[in-house]
């Protein structure tokens, strides 16, 4: 009888261990302990009080969906919305539903692309994101978004592509948050749009979101992951974005810790890689902006120069020049290999223009454009800081 009891006890122990193992497995499937990520990507293009941005924010969410798929290995689900919800209550309900299974070890990713507005209220600067479906519209304050997200367990990653998005940084300080914003509090964030042709539909997205994609897909390890950790922090990511996106000042939080945000994945294809803008060179009455990059597959490149006057970038104006490369009879195409290019500007012309923006644009076989990087050239840099020689 004692032997039977010992065998029964052993059998019960095994069953209990199996039961506990199964329960733990189910818990991990529910995302309570496994450390999984979930994403919610929202883009607003239609507005009541601001200009329509179609199809840019929708394009941004498509880019972000590919980014989290390729660079966040534990991402198990991604929800996308366009022009909804248009109310703060609706957003709160959507966030609660999307992350309802989040546990203390999980990460909830929220990306919002929209108009950001800023105004003075009794001597205090106020900033809000617009939630809009084109017929109704509400303002979302950073403090309100923080309050909503505080109710979600675990770590939260917030990425904002909107004017004045840097003003949201103070609201998200704390160990539970990582933040990427497209611009400084006083800056605008910009979109680009290319009209439809016979070969492709109207396309566009934000310069910041495009730069984030390029930074992750087309940077060398030294450019993106200088400490060789195999991961990219918000600070490292923002630094690389600033190096290739001159139109606004991206920022990442926390700034003082290398907490992983994305994982390095060097296998993603990209025709133009490792773009780097070099210091301005002054040679007599001419000024040169050199830059270099690597081409991995045949690609068509062009360079667009946009000026800024009276505080506004003239994106509708400017000049565009195709690269002088050629593959066979195809002009403007570059073959694989390391490339060094130089843009020449006369010193007299530079002195009349406070700032110029060089945008490097690639085009696929259909002609669809994609910005690879941009660099601001200031009159001060051209006249005072340029190195002599060429």
MIVO-619399 format. One record per atom (N, C-alpha, C): x, y, z negated. Coordinates in steps of 0.2 Angstrom, whole numbers, padded with zeros to 4 digits, always signed. Example, Ala and Ser with C-alpha at 12.3 -4.5 7.8 and 13.67 -1.06 7.14 Angstrom:
% MIVO-619399
+0066-0028-0039
+0062-0022-0039
+0066-0016-0039
+0064-0011-0035
+0068-0005-0036
+0064+0000-0039
This chain:
% MIVO-619399
+0004-0006+0000
+0000+0000+0000
+0004+0006+0000
+0010+0006-0004
+0014+0012-0004
+0017+0013+0003
+0019+0007+0006
+0022+0008+0013
+0017+0011+0018
+0011+0009+0017
+0005+0012+0021
+0005+0020+0020
+0005+0021+0014
+0005+0028+0012
+0010+0032+0015
+0017+0029+0014
+0022+0033+0017
+0022+0034+0024
+0019+0028+0028
+0018+0029+0035
+0013+0034+0037
+0008+0034+0033
+0002+0039+0034
+0005+0046+0033
+0009+0047+0027
+0011+0053+0026
+0016+0056+0032
+0020+0051+0034
+0024+0053+0040
+0020+0055+0046
+0015+0051+0047
+0011+0052+0053
+0007+0059+0052
+0005+0060+0046
+0002+0067+0045
+0006+0072+0046
+0013+0071+0044
+0018+0077+0045
+0019+0078+0052
+0020+0073+0056
+0021+0073+0063
+0015+0077+0066
+0009+0075+0065
+0003+0078+0067
+0003+0086+0066
+0004+0087+0059
+0004+0094+0057
+0010+0098+0061
+0015+0095+0062
+0021+0099+0066
+0018+0100+0073
+0015+0095+0076
+0012+0096+0083
+0007+0101+0083
+0003+0101+0078
-0003+0106+0077
+0000+0113+0077
+0005+0114+0072
+0008+0120+0072
+0012+0122+0078
+0015+0118+0081
+0018+0119+0088
+0013+0122+0093
+0007+0118+0093
+0002+0120+0098
-0001+0127+0096
-0002+0128+0090
-0004+0135+0088
+0000+0140+0090
+0007+0139+0089
+0012+0144+0090
+0012+0145+0098
+0011+0140+0102
+0011+0140+0109
+0005+0144+0111
-0001+0143+0108
-0007+0147+0110
-0006+0154+0108
-0003+0156+0102
-0001+0162+0100
+0003+0166+0105
+0008+0162+0108
+0013+0165+0113
+0009+0167+0119
+0004+0162+0121
+0000+0163+0127
-0004+0170+0126
-0006+0171+0120
-0010+0177+0119
-0006+0183+0118
+0000+0182+0118
+0005+0188+0118
+0006+0191+0112
+0005+0187+0106
+0005+0190+0100
+0012+0190+0097
+0017+0185+0099
+0023+0184+0097
+0029+0183+0102
+0026+0183+0108
+0031+0181+0113
+0035+0186+0116
+0034+0193+0115
+0037+0198+0117
+0036+0199+0125
+0030+0199+0127
+0028+0200+0134
+0027+0208+0135
+0026+0209+0141
+0025+0216+0143
+0018+0216+0148
+0014+0222+0147
+0008+0223+0151
+0009+0230+0153
+0006+0231+0160
+0006+0238+0162
+0000+0240+0164
-0001+0247+0164
-0007+0251+0166
-0004+0257+0170
-0006+0257+0177
-0003+0262+0181
-0009+0266+0184
-0009+0272+0183
-0015+0277+0185
-0012+0283+0189
-0015+0284+0194
-0014+0289+0199
-0020+0293+0200
-0019+0300+0200
-0025+0304+0201
-0023+0309+0207
-0027+0309+0212
-0026+0312+0219
-0031+0318+0220
-0037+0317+0217
-0043+0321+0219
-0045+0325+0213
-0045+0332+0214
-0046+0336+0208
-0051+0341+0209
-0054+0344+0204
-0059+0349+0204
-0055+0356+0204
-0050+0357+0200
-0047+0364+0199
-0041+0365+0202
-0038+0359+0205
-0031+0359+0208
-0031+0356+0215
-0026+0357+0218
-0025+0354+0225
-0025+0347+0225
-0029+0344+0231
-0029+0337+0232
-0021+0335+0234
-0019+0329+0231
-0013+0326+0232
-0012+0320+0236
-0018+0318+0239
-0019+0311+0242
-0013+0311+0248
-0010+0305+0249
-0011+0299+0245
-0005+0298+0240
-0002+0303+0237
+0004+0303+0234
+0004+0299+0227
-0001+0301+0223
-0002+0297+0217
-0003+0290+0218
-0008+0288+0223
-0009+0281+0224
-0003+0278+0227
+0001+0281+0231
+0008+0279+0233
+0012+0278+0227
+0012+0282+0222
+0016+0281+0216
+0015+0275+0212
+0008+0274+0211
+0007+0268+0208
+0009+0261+0211
+0009+0261+0218
+0011+0256+0222
+0018+0255+0221
+0022+0260+0221
+0029+0260+0220
+0031+0257+0213
+0027+0260+0208
+0028+0257+0201
+0026+0250+0200
+0021+0248+0203
+0019+0241+0203
+0025+0236+0205
+0029+0238+0210
+0034+0234+0213
+0040+0235+0208
+0041+0241+0205
+0046+0242+0200
+0046+0237+0194
+0040+0237+0191
+0039+0233+0185
+0039+0226+0187
+0037+0224+0193
+0038+0217+0195
+0045+0215+0196
+0049+0219+0198
+0056+0217+0200
+0061+0219+0194
+0059+0223+0190
+0064+0226+0185
+0062+0225+0177
+0056+0222+0176
+0054+0220+0170
+0052+0213+0170
+0057+0209+0168
+0056+0201+0169
+0050+0199+0165
+0048+0202+0159
+0043+0199+0155
+0036+0202+0156
+0035+0205+0162
+0029+0208+0163
+0024+0203+0166
+0018+0202+0162
+0014+0197+0164
+0007+0199+0167
+0006+0206+0167
+0000+0208+0170
+0001+0216+0171
-0002+0218+0177
-0002+0225+0179
-0009+0227+0182
-0012+0232+0179
-0018+0235+0181
-0017+0242+0184
-0020+0243+0190
-0019+0249+0193
-0026+0253+0194
-0026+0259+0193
-0032+0263+0194
-0030+0269+0198
-0035+0272+0203
-0034+0278+0206
-0040+0282+0205
-0039+0288+0203
-0044+0293+0202
-0049+0291+0197
-0047+0287+0192
-0051+0285+0187
-0047+0282+0181
-0049+0283+0175
-0055+0286+0172
-0054+0294+0172
-0060+0298+0173
-0059+0305+0173
-0061+0308+0166
-0061+0304+0161
-0063+0307+0154
-0058+0304+0149
-0056+0308+0144
-0052+0305+0139
-0055+0299+0135
-0061+0299+0134
-0064+0293+0131
-0064+0287+0136
-0065+0288+0142
-0064+0283+0147
-0057+0280+0147
-0052+0285+0147
-0045+0282+0147
-0043+0278+0140
-0046+0281+0135
-0045+0277+0129
-0048+0270+0129
-0054+0270+0132
-0057+0263+0132
-0053+0258+0137
-0050+0261+0143
-0046+0257+0147
-0040+0255+0144
-0037+0259+0140
-0030+0257+0137
-0032+0252+0132
-0037+0253+0128
-0039+0248+0123
-0040+0241+0126
-0044+0241+0132
-0045+0235+0136
-0039+0232+0139
-0035+0236+0142
-0029+0233+0145
-0024+0230+0141
-0024+0233+0135
-0019+0230+0130
-0022+0227+0124
-0028+0224+0125
-0031+0221+0119
-0028+0215+0116
-0024+0212+0120
-0020+0206+0117
-0013+0208+0115
-0011+0214+0115
-0004+0216+0113
-0003+0214+0106
+0003+0212+0104
+0005+0210+0097
+0011+0214+0096
+0013+0213+0089
+0019+0218+0087
+0025+0217+0091
+0026+0211+0094
+0032+0210+0098
+0032+0212+0105
+0026+0214+0108
+0025+0216+0115
+0026+0223+0116
+0026+0224+0123
+0027+0231+0126
+0022+0233+0130
+0019+0238+0129
+0013+0241+0133
+0016+0247+0138
+0016+0246+0144
+0018+0251+0149
+0012+0255+0151
+0013+0262+0151
+0008+0266+0154
+0011+0271+0158
+0009+0271+0164
+0012+0276+0169
+0006+0281+0172
+0007+0287+0172
+0002+0292+0174
+0005+0297+0179
+0002+0297+0185
+0004+0302+0190
-0002+0307+0191
-0001+0313+0190
-0006+0318+0191
-0004+0325+0191
-0008+0330+0191
-0006+0337+0190
-0005+0338+0182
+0000+0342+0181
+0001+0344+0174
+0000+0352+0174
-0004+0354+0169
-0005+0361+0169
-0002+0364+0162
-0001+0371+0162
+0002+0374+0156
+0000+0381+0156
-0002+0383+0150
-0005+0390+0149
-0003+0392+0142
-0004+0399+0141
-0002+0402+0135
-0009+0403+0131
-0009+0401+0125
-0015+0401+0120
-0013+0404+0114
-0015+0410+0113
-0013+0414+0107
-0006+0414+0105
-0002+0415+0110
+0006+0415+0110
+0009+0408+0109
+0005+0403+0110
+0008+0396+0110
+0007+0393+0117
+0012+0390+0119
+0012+0386+0126
+0008+0380+0125
+0003+0378+0129
-0001+0372+0129
+0000+0369+0136
+0001+0362+0135
+0002+0358+0141
-0003+0352+0141
-0006+0350+0147
-0011+0345+0147
-0010+0341+0154
-0012+0335+0154
-0012+0331+0160
-0020+0331+0163
-0021+0332+0169
-0028+0332+0172
-0030+0325+0173
-0036+0323+0171
-0039+0317+0172
-0045+0319+0177
-0045+0316+0183
-0051+0319+0187
-0052+0313+0193
-0059+0313+0195
-0061+0309+0200
-0063+0313+0206
-0062+0320+0206
-0064+0324+0211
-0070+0328+0210
-0074+0325+0205
-0081+0328+0204
-0081+0331+0197
-0078+0327+0192
-0077+0329+0185
-0070+0329+0183
-0068+0333+0178
-0061+0333+0176
-0061+0335+0169
-0056+0332+0165
-0054+0333+0158
-0047+0334+0157
-0045+0338+0152
-0038+0339+0150
-0036+0333+0145
-0030+0330+0146
-0027+0326+0141
-0021+0329+0138
-0021+0330+0132
-0015+0333+0128
-0011+0327+0126
-0004+0329+0126
+0001+0323+0124
-0001+0321+0117
-0003+0325+0113
-0004+0323+0106
-0010+0318+0106
-0015+0319+0110
-0021+0315+0111
-0019+0308+0113
-0015+0308+0118
-0012+0302+0121
-0008+0298+0116
-0004+0301+0112
+0000+0298+0107
-0005+0295+0102
-0010+0298+0100
-0015+0295+0095
-0019+0289+0098
-0020+0289+0104
-0023+0283+0108
-0018+0277+0107
-0012+0279+0109
-0007+0273+0110
-0005+0271+0103
-0005+0275+0098
-0003+0273+0091
-0008+0267+0089
-0014+0266+0092
-0018+0261+0090
-0016+0254+0093
-0012+0254+0098
-0009+0248+0101
-0003+0245+0098
-0003+0239+0095
+0003+0236+0092
+0009+0236+0097
+0015+0236+0094
+0021+0235+0097
+0024+0241+0100
+0029+0240+0105
+0032+0245+0108
+0028+0248+0114
+0029+0254+0115
+0025+0258+0121
+0030+0261+0125
+0030+0260+0132
+0034+0264+0137
+0029+0269+0140
+0030+0275+0140
+0026+0280+0144
+0030+0283+0149
+0028+0283+0155
+0031+0287+0161
+0026+0291+0164
+0028+0298+0165
+0024+0303+0167
+0027+0306+0173
+0024+0307+0179
+0026+0310+0185
+0020+0316+0185
+0022+0322+0183
+0017+0327+0183
+0021+0334+0181
+0019+0339+0183
+0022+0346+0182
+0022+0347+0174
+0027+0349+0171
+0028+0351+0164
+0028+0345+0160
+0029+0339+0163
+0028+0333+0159
+0033+0332+0153
+0039+0336+0154
+0044+0336+0148
+0041+0339+0142
+0036+0343+0142
+0033+0345+0136
+0030+0340+0132
+0029+0334+0134
+0026+0328+0131
+0031+0325+0126
+0037+0326+0127
+0043+0323+0123
+0042+0323+0116
+0041+0329+0113
+0040+0329+0106
+0034+0325+0103
+0029+0324+0107
+0023+0320+0104
+0025+0313+0104
+0030+0311+0107
+0031+0303+0107
+0038+0301+0104
+0040+0305+0099
+0046+0303+0095
+0044+0298+0090
+0049+0293+0089
+0048+0288+0085
+0050+0281+0088
+0051+0276+0084
+0054+0270+0086
+0050+0266+0090
+0043+0267+0090
+0039+0263+0094
+0038+0265+0101
+0042+0271+0103
+0040+0274+0110
+0047+0275+0114
+0046+0273+0120
+0051+0275+0125
+0048+0280+0131
+0051+0285+0133
+0048+0290+0137
+0052+0292+0143
+0049+0292+0149
+0052+0295+0155
+0048+0300+0158
+0050+0306+0159
+0046+0312+0162
+0050+0314+0168
+0046+0317+0173
+0048+0319+0179
+0052+0326+0179
+0051+0330+0174
+0053+0337+0174
+0054+0340+0167
+0057+0345+0167
+0057+0349+0160
+0051+0352+0159
+0050+0355+0152
+0043+0358+0151
+0041+0363+0155
+0046+0367+0157
+0044+0373+0161
+0044+0372+0169
+0046+0366+0171
+0047+0365+0178
+0040+0362+0181
+0040+0362+0188
+0035+0359+0192
+0038+0352+0194
+0034+0347+0195
+0036+0341+0198
+0033+0341+0205
+0036+0338+0210
+0034+0339+0217
+0033+0332+0221
+0028+0333+0225
+0026+0327+0230
+0028+0329+0237
+0029+0323+0241
+0030+0324+0248
+0024+0320+0252
+0022+0323+0258
+0017+0319+0262
+0020+0319+0269
+0019+0314+0272
+0020+0313+0279
+0014+0311+0283
+0012+0315+0288
+0006+0314+0291
+0006+0307+0295
+0000+0304+0296
-0001+0298+0300
+0002+0299+0307
+0004+0293+0310
+0006+0293+0317
+0002+0287+0320
+0004+0285+0326
+0001+0279+0329
+0004+0273+0326
+0010+0273+0322
+0013+0267+0320
+0012+0266+0312
+0010+0272+0309
+0009+0271+0301
+0004+0276+0299
+0000+0274+0293
-0004+0279+0290
-0001+0285+0287
-0005+0289+0285
-0002+0295+0281
+0001+0292+0274
+0007+0294+0273
+0011+0292+0267
+0014+0297+0263
+0015+0296+0257
+0018+0301+0252
+0019+0298+0245
+0023+0301+0241
+0023+0300+0234
+0027+0305+0230
+0028+0305+0224
+0032+0310+0220
+0039+0309+0221
+0043+0314+0221
+0050+0314+0222
+0053+0310+0216
+0051+0311+0210
+0053+0308+0204
+0052+0300+0204
+0046+0298+0206
+0045+0291+0206
+0049+0288+0212
+0049+0291+0218
+0054+0288+0223
+0061+0288+0220
+0063+0293+0217
+0070+0293+0214
+0071+0287+0209
+0066+0286+0205
+0066+0280+0200
+0067+0274+0204
+0063+0273+0209
+0064+0267+0213
+0071+0266+0216
+0073+0272+0219
+0080+0272+0222
+0085+0270+0217
+0085+0274+0211
+0090+0273+0206
+0090+0265+0204
+0085+0262+0203
+0085+0255+0201
+0087+0250+0207
+0085+0252+0213
+0086+0247+0219
+0093+0248+0222
+0095+0255+0222
+0101+0256+0227
+0107+0259+0223
+0108+0259+0217
+0113+0261+0213
+0118+0256+0212
+0125+0258+0211
+0130+0253+0209
+0129+0252+0202
+0132+0247+0199
+0132+0246+0192
+0135+0251+0188
+0140+0254+0191
+0144+0260+0187
+0139+0266+0187
+0135+0267+0192
+0130+0273+0192
+0124+0272+0188
+0122+0266+0187
+0116+0265+0184
+0117+0262+0177
+0122+0257+0176
+0123+0254+0170
+0130+0254+0168
+0132+0260+0166
+0139+0262+0165
+0142+0258+0159
+0138+0255+0154
+0141+0252+0149
+0141+0244+0150
+0138+0242+0156
+0139+0235+0158
+0134+0230+0154
+0129+0233+0151
+0125+0229+0147
+0120+0224+0151
+0119+0226+0157
+0114+0222+0161
+0107+0225+0160
+0106+0230+0156
+0100+0233+0155
+0101+0241+0156
+0095+0244+0157
+0095+0252+0158
+0091+0255+0153
+0094+0259+0149
+0090+0263+0144
+0086+0269+0148
+0082+0272+0144
+0078+0278+0147
+0083+0284+0148
+0088+0284+0144
+0093+0290+0145
+0097+0288+0151
+0100+0282+0152
+0103+0280+0158
+0099+0281+0164
+0093+0279+0164
+0089+0280+0170
+0088+0287+0172
+0086+0291+0167
+0085+0298+0168
+0092+0302+0171
+0097+0300+0168
+0104+0302+0171
+0105+0301+0178
+0103+0295+0180
+0104+0293+0187
+0099+0296+0192
+0093+0297+0189
+0088+0300+0193
+0090+0308+0194
+0092+0311+0189
+0095+0318+0190
+0100+0318+0195
+0104+0313+0196
+0110+0313+0200
+0108+0313+0208
+0102+0310+0209
+0099+0309+0216
+0093+0313+0217
+0090+0317+0212
+0084+0320+0213
+0085+0327+0210
+0087+0332+0215
+0088+0339+0213
+0082+0343+0212
+0076+0341+0214
+0070+0345+0214
+0067+0346+0207
+0069+0342+0202
+0067+0343+0195
+0071+0340+0190
+0071+0341+0184
+0075+0338+0179
+0072+0333+0175
+0073+0327+0177
+0070+0321+0174
+0074+0320+0167
+0070+0317+0162
+0072+0316+0155
+0070+0310+0153
+0074+0307+0148
+0072+0300+0145
+0073+0301+0137
+0068+0297+0134
+0068+0297+0127
+0068+0290+0124
+0072+0288+0119
+0076+0292+0115
+0083+0293+0119
+0086+0299+0117
+0092+0301+0121
+0098+0298+0117
+0098+0296+0111
+0103+0294+0107
+0104+0287+0106
+0100+0283+0109
+0100+0276+0108
+0100+0272+0115
+0104+0267+0116
+0103+0263+0122
+0098+0257+0122
+0092+0259+0120
+0087+0254+0120
+0085+0252+0127
+0085+0245+0128
+0084+0243+0135
+0077+0245+0137
+0076+0247+0144
+0070+0249+0147
+0069+0244+0153
+0074+0245+0158
+0073+0240+0164
+0079+0235+0163
+0079+0230+0167
+0084+0225+0168
+0087+0226+0175
+0094+0226+0175
+0098+0227+0181
+0096+0221+0186
+0095+0223+0192
+0093+0217+0197
+0097+0219+0204
+0103+0217+0205
+0106+0219+0211
+0104+0216+0217
+0099+0211+0217
+0097+0207+0223
+0092+0211+0227
+0089+0216+0224
+0084+0219+0228
+0086+0223+0234
+0083+0222+0240
+0086+0225+0246
+0085+0232+0247
+0089+0236+0249
+0089+0243+0251
+0094+0245+0256
+0092+0248+0261
+0096+0249+0267
+0102+0255+0265
+0100+0260+0261
+0105+0265+0259
+0106+0264+0251
+0112+0263+0250
+0114+0262+0243
+0120+0266+0240
+0120+0267+0234
+0126+0271+0230
+0127+0278+0233
+0121+0281+0234
+0122+0288+0236
+0125+0292+0231
+0129+0297+0233
+0133+0301+0228
+0134+0308+0231
+0132+0313+0228
+0134+0320+0230
+0140+0322+0227
+0145+0324+0231
+0151+0327+0229
+0152+0334+0228
+0157+0337+0225
+0157+0344+0223
+0157+0348+0230
+0154+0354+0229
+0154+0359+0235
+0162+0361+0237
+0163+0361+0243
+0170+0363+0246
+0169+0370+0249
+0173+0375+0248
+0173+0381+0251
+0179+0382+0255
+0179+0384+0262
+0184+0384+0266
+0183+0391+0270
+0186+0396+0268
+0185+0402+0272
+0178+0405+0271
+0175+0406+0277
+0168+0408+0277
+0163+0403+0278
+0165+0396+0277
+0161+0391+0278
+0161+0387+0271
+0155+0384+0270
+0154+0380+0263
+0151+0373+0266
+0154+0368+0262
+0152+0361+0264
+0150+0357+0258
+0145+0354+0259
+0142+0349+0254
+0143+0342+0256
+0149+0339+0253
+0150+0332+0255
+0146+0327+0251
+0144+0321+0254
+0141+0316+0250
+0143+0309+0253
+0142+0304+0250
+0144+0297+0253
+0139+0292+0250
+0139+0286+0254
+0134+0281+0252
+0136+0275+0256
+0133+0269+0255
+0134+0263+0259
+0128+0261+0262
+0128+0259+0268
+0123+0256+0272
+0123+0249+0273
+0118+0245+0271
+0118+0238+0271
+0115+0235+0276
+0110+0239+0279
+0106+0236+0285
+0105+0242+0290
+0105+0241+0296
+0104+0247+0301
+0098+0252+0299
+0100+0258+0299
+0095+0263+0296
+0095+0269+0300
+0089+0273+0300
+0089+0279+0303
+0089+0284+0298
+0093+0289+0298
+0094+0295+0293
+0093+0301+0296
+0090+0306+0292
+0090+0313+0294
+0090+0317+0287
+0092+0323+0288
+0093+0328+0283
+0089+0334+0283
+0086+0335+0278
+0081+0341+0278
+0083+0346+0273
+0084+0353+0275
+0086+0358+0271
+0080+0363+0270
+0079+0363+0263
+0073+0368+0261
+0076+0373+0256
+0073+0379+0257
+0075+0385+0253
+0070+0387+0248
+0073+0390+0243
+0068+0392+0237
+0069+0400+0236
+0063+0403+0237
+0063+0410+0236
+0058+0412+0232
+0059+0417+0228
+0054+0419+0223
+0051+0414+0219
+0055+0409+0217
+0054+0404+0212
+0050+0398+0216
+0049+0398+0222
+0045+0393+0225
+0049+0389+0231
+0049+0383+0231
+0052+0379+0236
+0047+0379+0243
+0050+0381+0248
+0046+0381+0254
+0047+0374+0258
+0043+0369+0255
+0043+0363+0258
+0040+0363+0265
+0035+0367+0267
+0032+0368+0273
+0037+0370+0279
+0042+0374+0276
+0047+0377+0281
+0053+0372+0281
+0059+0375+0282
+0065+0372+0281
+0067+0369+0288
+0072+0366+0289
+0075+0363+0295
+0077+0355+0294
+0076+0351+0299
+0078+0344+0299
+0082+0343+0304
+0087+0339+0303
+0092+0337+0308
+0094+0329+0307
+0093+0326+0313
+0095+0319+0313
+0102+0318+0312
+0104+0312+0309
+0111+0310+0308
+0114+0309+0315
+0120+0311+0316
+0123+0311+0323
+0126+0304+0324
+0124+0299+0320
+0126+0292+0322
+0122+0289+0327
+0124+0283+0330
+0121+0280+0335
+0122+0272+0335
+0117+0269+0336
+0118+0261+0337
+0115+0260+0344
+0120+0259+0349
+0118+0258+0356
+0115+0264+0358
+0109+0264+0361
+0105+0270+0363
+0101+0273+0358
+0101+0270+0352
+0097+0273+0347
+0100+0279+0343
+0098+0285+0344
+0101+0290+0341
+0099+0291+0334
+0103+0293+0329
+0101+0294+0322
+0102+0288+0318
+0104+0283+0321
+0104+0276+0317
+0111+0275+0315
+0112+0272+0309
+0118+0271+0306
+0119+0263+0305
+0125+0261+0307
+0126+0254+0306
+0129+0252+0299
+0129+0246+0297
+0131+0245+0290
+0138+0247+0289
+0140+0249+0283
+0146+0251+0281
+0146+0257+0276
+0152+0259+0274
+0153+0265+0269
+0153+0271+0274
+0149+0276+0271
+0148+0282+0275
+0150+0288+0271
+0153+0293+0275
+0154+0300+0272
+0152+0305+0276
+0147+0309+0273
+0144+0314+0277
+0145+0321+0274
+0145+0326+0278
+0146+0333+0276
+0141+0338+0279
+0137+0342+0275
+0133+0347+0277
+0136+0354+0277
+0136+0357+0282
+0140+0364+0283
+0135+0370+0282
+0136+0375+0278
+0132+0381+0277
+0137+0387+0277
+0135+0392+0281
+0139+0398+0281
+0139+0401+0275
+0144+0404+0272
+0144+0408+0266
+0139+0414+0266
+0139+0417+0272
+0134+0423+0272
+0127+0421+0271
+0125+0415+0275
+0119+0413+0274
+0117+0411+0267
+0122+0407+0264
+0121+0405+0257
+0120+0411+0252
+0124+0416+0253
+0123+0422+0249
+0116+0425+0249
+0112+0424+0255
+0106+0427+0255
+0100+0423+0252
+0102+0416+0251
+0097+0411+0248
+0099+0409+0241
+0095+0411+0236
+0097+0409+0230
+0098+0401+0229
+0094+0397+0232
+0094+0390+0231
+0092+0387+0237
+0095+0381+0239
+0093+0377+0245
+0093+0370+0242
+0089+0366+0245
+0088+0359+0243
+0089+0354+0249
+0094+0350+0249
+0096+0345+0254
+0092+0339+0252
+0088+0336+0257
+0085+0330+0255
+0087+0325+0261
+0090+0319+0258
+0092+0314+0263
+0086+0309+0264
+0084+0308+0270
+0078+0304+0271
+0080+0298+0276
+0077+0293+0274
+0078+0287+0279
+0071+0285+0282
+0072+0282+0288
+0065+0280+0291
+0066+0272+0293
+0061+0269+0292
+0061+0262+0294
+0059+0261+0302
+0059+0255+0304
+0058+0254+0311
+0052+0257+0314
+0047+0258+0310
+0041+0262+0313
+0041+0269+0312
+0046+0272+0309
+0047+0279+0308
+0045+0282+0302
+0042+0277+0297
+0039+0279+0291
+0045+0282+0287
+0045+0288+0284
+0050+0291+0280
+0050+0289+0273
+0056+0290+0270
+0057+0288+0263
+0063+0292+0260
+0062+0297+0255
+0067+0301+0252
+0072+0296+0249
+0078+0297+0250
+0084+0293+0247
+0087+0297+0241
+0087+0304+0242
+0090+0308+0236
+0089+0315+0239
+0091+0320+0234
+0091+0327+0235
+0095+0330+0231
+0098+0336+0233
+0103+0340+0229
+0102+0347+0230
+0102+0351+0224
+0101+0358+0225
+0108+0361+0226
+0108+0366+0230
+0114+0370+0232
+0112+0377+0230
+0116+0380+0225
+0114+0387+0223
+0119+0391+0226
+0117+0398+0227
+0122+0403+0229
+0128+0404+0225
+0127+0403+0218
+0132+0404+0214
+0137+0399+0214
+0135+0392+0215
+0139+0387+0216
+0143+0388+0222
+0140+0390+0228
+0143+0391+0234
+0149+0396+0234
+0147+0402+0230
+0152+0407+0231
+0157+0407+0225
+0155+0404+0219
+0160+0405+0213
+0163+0398+0212
+0160+0393+0213
+0162+0386+0210
+0165+0382+0215
+0165+0384+0222
+0167+0379+0227
+0175+0378+0227
+0177+0372+0228
+0184+0371+0229
+0187+0373+0235
+0193+0376+0235
+0196+0378+0242
+0198+0372+0245
+0198+0372+0252
+0200+0367+0256
+0194+0363+0259
+0196+0358+0263
+0190+0354+0266
+0192+0347+0265
